[in-house]
Amino acid sequence: MHRTKTHFAARINHVASGLERRGVRATYKLHDRILSNRKSRRSFSGARPELDDVQGRIVAELDADGYSLLSFSELFADASTWSEVEAQAARFVSETGAGLAGDREGLRVRAGKEFVVRLHSYGVEMGLDDPWFRICASDRMLDVANTYLGLWSKLEYVDMWYSVPQPEKGRVSSQRWHRDFNDRRLVKAFLYLVDVDAETGPFEYVPGSAPGGRYADAWPWRPLGDNYPPQGELERRIPPEDVRTFTGRKGTLLFCNTAGFHRGGFVTAKPRVLATVTYSSPASLASLTDRSYRFTGPLDGLADPVRYALT
Ligand SMILES: O=C(O)CCC(=O)C(=O)O
């Protein structure tokens, strides 16, 4: 996960007494079992969305293996939706390219993950005028995330990433195998905005490694758990044929439960550009994570699950 810790969790991880960790875990469990998630599960089951075939397939594949791969145009047939996000990406690429060639001022990077330049990062204001945000808040996307999670989810993080080639360096941070700390069950989507080959840092995943899957017991997910196995150890435990590497054309869209093992962005040749989004449960926002943005648009007129996701 791009953001390794919330303010609270960062403090916990740095000063980390066992007691504090237990407090955060207890808060997560309370919100998952009794407080916020129970209510959002009820809201979802009171008005289950009807999925079309494409959405149904995504949910079924997420259920079976923890990921689903398709092309953006299968979910958004309207060519103008693609054109808008493509134009947004082109602006981001051009500004980032200029920034990298110049004094780098204004480029949004996070400590420890300097290899990724972000369009938004954290603490930004966003509204439905942002094309990628509009897609992430759409019922096409939300109905998939909510149905997989079985609750009304929260739209936690929305961004575009420009991963900078660093051929001379070894894998660091999220380029290494890890589970996301955010939630026991979450959905991320990645939309490739350039062709991604083996040298462009493809996303990789171990199907069946999310909680409930056949590899769930390998360094199992826990709230505030140690989510990075020691370097090289996952490779010893999980055979290469059980790893999926997602090279793909521009327009590839991948949904993934990243509580399972994944890595990516180890770019050795040309930059990788993608759009990404995270949907998680309200329990995650109550204990483990922060939302990356503040929604600025009017809430009136939005469908209930959308309003819930954005607030
Ligand atoms: O950049 C990538 O492909 C990996 C991203 C990742 O680890 C994450 O979003 O949690």
Ligand as a Chemical Component Dictionary entry (heavy atoms), coordinates in Angstrom:
data_LIG
# 
_chem_comp.id                   LIG 
_chem_comp.type                 NON-POLYMER 
_chem_comp.pdbx_formal_charge   0 
_chem_comp.three_letter_code    LIG 
# 
loop_
_chem_comp_atom.comp_id 
_chem_comp_atom.atom_id 
_chem_comp_atom.alt_atom_id 
_chem_comp_atom.type_symbol 
_chem_comp_atom.charge 
_chem_comp_atom.model_Cartn_x 
_chem_comp_atom.model_Cartn_y 
_chem_comp_atom.model_Cartn_z 
_chem_comp_atom.pdbx_ordinal 
LIG O1 O1 O 0 2.625  -0.269 -7.712 1  
LIG C1 C1 C 0 2.179  -1.418 -7.666 2  
LIG O2 O2 O 0 1.977  -2.093 -8.674 3  
LIG C2 C2 C 0 1.884  -2.027 -6.317 4  
LIG C3 C3 C 0 0.922  -1.181 -5.587 5  
LIG C4 C4 C 0 0.649  -1.649 -4.213 6  
LIG O3 O3 O 0 1.375  -2.402 -3.626 7  
LIG C5 C5 C 0 -0.555 -1.187 -3.578 8  
LIG O4 O4 O 0 -1.280 -0.362 -4.141 9  
LIG O5 O5 O 0 -0.822 -1.647 -2.458 10 
# 
loop_
_chem_comp_bond.comp_id 
_chem_comp_bond.atom_id_1 
_chem_comp_bond.atom_id_2 
_chem_comp_bond.value_order 
_chem_comp_bond.pdbx_ordinal 
LIG O1 C1 DOUB 1 
LIG C1 O2 SING 2 
LIG C1 C2 SING 3 
LIG C2 C3 SING 4 
LIG C3 C4 SING 5 
LIG C4 O3 DOUB 6 
LIG C4 C5 SING 7 
LIG C5 O4 DOUB 8 
LIG C5 O5 SING 9 
# 
